[in-house]
Amino acid sequence: MIAGVDVEPSAIRVDGLAPGDTAARPVVVRNDSGVPVVVRAQHADDGDLLSGTAPLAVTYRWDGAAGWCAGDPVVDAGREVELTLVVTMPADAGDEYQGAVGSSVLTLGATQHVGCGAGGGALAAPPGGAGLALTGAQGGTLLLAVAVLTGTWVALTRARRRRRATG
């Protein structure tokens, strides 16, 4: 990250999700660098909980950007944006996810905003499509650790099966 661009919190733990549950967690990216920056994200998942036929879904959205550059938020100097992480356990997740764990790592990189290619400045709204590759100073890893509590999962799975068998 460029000096003066901070991410808070830098790690989030989400646990106890049952099938069909969703959890949202806010993260603030603050730009005290003195120059406008573009914040880019790279996302990687690892672990049994994030693979298989009905894996945990981890998505994110940006709120409060000054504009957009190739789908990435522009954060003016002295301002902040909120990144909301959304974690969803599919309703059809089966017993293979009992006790499963995983991690989802979102690596944020900030570079000075000097324009968005041939068009120059930032766009008013995020366009569709992929963002640009990370360039310049980068870093700032946000680790989202996720785990399912076995006891809760087993109890909910058994209750769901009983409802299916009787209904």
N, C-alpha and C positions, 0 to 999 in steps of 0.2 A: 504494500500500500504506500501511497505517497504520504510523507510525514504530515500529520495533522488530520488524516482521515481515519476515524475510529469506528469500530463495530462493537456494539454492546447489546446483549451479552455475546460472548464469543463461543459459548457452548450451551446447548439446550438438551435436556433429557426428557423424553416422553415415554411413559410406561403405563401399563394397566389398560391399554386399549383392548376392547372386545370387538368381535365382528360387527361392522356397521358404525363403529365410533369414529369421530373426527376430532382432532385437536389442532388449534391454531395458536402459534406463538409469535409475538412481535419481536423484531430485532431493529435497532436504530443504527443507521449509518450516518455519522456526523462529519461534515467537511469544514474543518478549521484550518485548511491549508493556505488560504488566501487566494486561491484560483478555482474556477469551476472545474469539476472533474466528471468523467464518465465512469460509472461503476459497472464492471462486467462480472458475470458469475459463471463458474464451471461447477457442475453437479456430478457426483459419483456416489453410487450405492454399493454396499457390500454386506453380505451375510444372508443367512437363510430366510430371515423375515422379509427381505426385500427381493426375493426371487421365488420361483415356483409358479403355480397356476393362479393364485390369488394373492399376489404380494402386497405388502404395505405400500401405499402410494405417498410419495413426498413431493409436494409442489410448492411453489412460492410465487408471490406477487409483490409488486412495488407500489407504494402510495406516496405522493408528495413530491414527485420529481419536477424540476423546473422545465424539463423537456426530455426528448428522447433522441438517441443517436444509434441507429441500426438496431432498435429494440432494447437498448440499454438506457438506464436512467442517467440524466445529467443532474448533478447536484451543485448548485451555486455555492460560492464561498460563504461561510458562516451559516449554512443551512443544513438541514437533515432530511433524510427520507426514511420511511419505514418499510422494512422487508417483513412480510408476514409469511411464515412457514406453516403449511397446512399438511397434516399427517392424517391419512385415512386408512383404516383397516377395512377391507371390503367385507360386505355382509356375507359373502359366500366363502370366506376363508375357512378352511377345514382344520381337522385335528393335526395335520402336519405342521401347523404353526405353533402348537403348544410349546411354550418355553423357548421359542425361537428368539434370537437376537439379531441385531444388525446395526449398521451405522450408515448415515447419509452425510456426506461431506460436501459442503457448499463453499468453494474457494472464491473469494471476492478479490478483484483487482481494480485499482483506481488509476486512471491516467488523466493528465491534464486535458481538458476539452478545448480543442482548437478547431473544431468544425467536423462535419460529418460527410466527408468526401466532396463530390462536385457541387452539391447543394449548399454547402457552407454550414449554417447554424443548426441548432437542435430542432426537432419536430415537436409539435404541440401534443401529439399523442403517439403511443407506441405502435409502430407498424407491425404487420405480421412478418414471420420469417426469423431466421437465426441471427444472432448477434455476431459482431466481429471477434476475431481471435484476441486473446489477451496480449497486450504489448506494454512496454515500459515497466515502471515499478509496479510490482504486484505482490500479493500475499494475503494476509487476513483470512484465515480459514475459520469457518463457522462449522462446528461439528454438532450434528444432531444425532444423538445416540437414542436409539429406540429399543425397547424391550417389552415383551408381553409377560405379564405375571401369570405363571402357570396355574396357580390356584383359581384365580379369577376366570381364566380362559376355560378351564375344565368345568367349573360350575356353570358358566354361561352356555357352553357347548352342550352339556347334559340337559339343561333346561330347554334349549332350542330343539333338541332331538325328541324330548318328551312331548313338546307342543306339536311337532310334526307327526308323531306317532298317534296322538289322540285327536288331531284335527284333521 
